[in-house]
Amino acid sequence: MLGMVAEFEADLIRLRTREGMAIARSKGKLKGKKPKLSPSQRKHLLTLHAAGEHTQAELAELFNVSRTTIYRELRRTTADT
């Protein structure tokens, strides 16, 4: 009996959370994490990568981000085209 009440309460909490997030999203308040690279940095990164003179590790060090961030940005570029 107590388990049933706890499960019902958990469902209510989930429902309220989803409603609150939907309202925040509609008002433009829920945006997510800020990108590591600015649009100009991203463009510069893509230019350097296209030139083929730097490795991903060198680009990561140059832009002061992780290699994963570099891979992610390059993957976004291929997905956009």
N, C-alpha and C positions, 0 to 999 in steps of 0.2 A: 504494500500500500504506500509506504513511504517512498519507495523507488519510483512509483508511478507519479507521485507529486513532484519529485525532483526532476523527472524527465519532462513533465509538463512545463515546469518553471524554466528549464533549459531551452525548450522550444520557444517560449515567450521571449526570452532574452535574445535568441538568434533572430527572431522575427523583428523585434525592435531595432536591433543592430542593422539589419538589412534595410529597414525603412529609413533609418537615420542616414545611412550611407547613400541611399538613392536620393534623398532630399539634398544632401550636401553636394552630390555629383551634379544635380540639376541646377544648383546655385553656383556651380563652378568652384566650390571650396575644396573638393577632393581631387587633387591633382597628381599625387604620387611623388616619388623621389625626383629631385632636381638632377638633370644630366651632368655628368662629369665634365664634358667638353662643351664649350660654347659653339654656336653655329660656325663662327669664323675658324675656330680651332679644328672643328670637324672637317671643314673644307680644306684647310692646310694639311691635315693628316692624310686625307684622301689624295691630295696632290703629291705629297711626298711618297706615299705608298705606290701610286701609279708610276712614279719615276723609277722605282725599283732599286733605289740606292741604299735603302735602310731595311733592316730586319724588323720584325714586329717587336722584338725586345728593345731594339734601339729607339723605335718610335715611342714605346711605353716610357722609356727613361726620358726622352726628349719632352714629352707632354706631361710627365710626372703622374702617370696613371699606371694601372696594372696591365699586364699583357692581355688579360681577359677582356678588359675594356676595349683594347685595340681590336681584338678578334670580333667583339660584339659590334663595334662600329663598322668594320669591314663587311660583316655579314648583313647588317642593315642596308648597306649600299647595294649589295648584290640582290637583296630582296626588293629594294625599291625599283630596280631597273628591270 
